[in-house]
């Protein structure tokens, strides 16, 4: 509460693209629902080629460098992507299939051994 705030994490290329696409889509279709706008933005991201994504990738790379520099200056470890430590680290135990009989249970046991 009393210390300096942690540096703001970098915004991913995907998040930057979606933000821009939402604004564009809302301008083109003001009556579109938020769900429809997001669906259209997601479809546009999936269809976008490397050239279209390149400026967003470059902005993420620059923002990531800024974040890592600010973390180093603050003497803290940059946060890793993915789950937070201790946030569901252990997978819940799986139950073998009941309806498949001995063959299904044997396949389950082989899957668990991997």
C-alpha positions in Angstrom: 0.0 0.0 0.0 2.9 2.4 0.8 5.3 1.3 -2.0 5.6 2.3 -5.6 3.1 0.8 -8.0 4.2 -2.2 -10.0 4.9 -1.3 -13.7 2.0 -1.8 -16.0 2.2 -5.1 -17.9 2.6 -4.8 -21.7 -0.5 -5.0 -23.8 -0.3 -8.0 -26.2 -0.5 -7.6 -30.0 -3.8 -9.4 -29.9 -5.3 -7.0 -27.3 -4.1 -3.9 -29.3 -5.6 -5.3 -32.5 -8.9 -6.1 -30.8 -9.1 -2.7 -29.3 -8.6 -1.0 -32.7 -11.0 -3.4 -34.5 -13.7 -2.8 -31.9 -13.5 0.9 -32.4 -13.6 0.5 -36.2 -16.5 -2.0 -36.0 -18.5 0.2 -33.6 -18.1 3.1 -36.0 -19.3 1.0 -38.9 -22.1 -0.7 -37.0 -23.2 1.4 -34.0 -26.1 -0.8 -33.2 -24.0 -4.0 -33.0 -24.0 -5.7 -29.6 -20.8 -5.9 -27.6 -20.8 -9.7 -28.2 -21.2 -9.2 -32.0 -18.5 -6.6 -32.1 -16.1 -8.9 -30.2 -16.9 -11.8 -32.5 -16.3 -9.7 -35.6 -13.0 -8.4 -34.1 -11.9 -11.9 -33.3 -12.7 -13.1 -36.8 -10.7 -10.2 -38.2 -7.7 -11.1 -36.0 -7.8 -14.7 -37.2 -8.1 -13.7 -40.8 -5.3 -11.0 -40.6 -2.0 -11.8 -42.2 1.5 -11.2 -40.8 1.7 -7.8 -42.5 -1.5 -6.6 -40.9 -0.4 -7.9 -37.5 3.2 -6.6 -37.8 2.6 -3.1 -36.3 0.8 -4.7 -33.3 3.6 -7.1 -32.8 6.2 -4.3 -32.9 4.2 -2.2 -30.4 4.0 -5.2 -28.1 7.8 -5.8 -28.4 8.5 -2.2 -27.6 6.0 -2.2 -24.7 7.5 -5.5 -23.3 11.0 -3.9 -23.4 9.6 -0.9 -21.5 8.0 -3.2 -18.9 11.1 -5.2 -18.4 13.2 -2.0 -18.0 10.8 -0.6 -15.5 10.8 -3.9 -13.5 14.6 -3.9 -13.5 14.7 -0.3 -12.2 12.2 -1.2 -9.5 14.1 -4.3 -8.6 11.3 -6.7 -9.2 10.9 -9.8 -11.3 8.7 -9.3 -14.4 5.5 -11.3 -14.2 5.4 -14.4 -16.3 2.4 -15.0 -18.6 -0.1 -17.6 -17.6 -1.6 -18.6 -14.3 -0.5 -16.9 -11.1 1.6 -19.0 -8.7 -0.6 -21.2 -6.6 -3.7 -20.5 -8.7 -4.8 -24.1 -9.5 -1.3 -25.5 -9.9 -2.4 -29.0 -9.1 -4.8 -30.5 -11.7 -7.9 -32.0 -10.1 -7.8 -35.8 -10.0 -9.4 -37.4 -12.9 -11.8 -40.3 -12.6 -11.6 -43.3 -14.9 -14.4 -43.7 -17.4 -17.2 -45.8 -15.9 -19.2 -46.8 -19.0 -16.3 -48.2 -21.1 -15.6 -51.2 -18.9 -12.1 -52.7 -18.5 -10.9 -51.5 -21.9 -11.7 -47.9 -21.2 -10.1 -48.1 -17.8 -7.0 -49.6 -19.3 -6.8 -46.7 -21.8 -7.3 -44.2 -19.0 -4.4 -45.8 -17.1 -2.2 -45.5 -20.2 -3.2 -41.8 -20.6 -2.3 -41.1 -16.9 1.1 -42.8 -17.3 2.2 -40.3 -20.0 
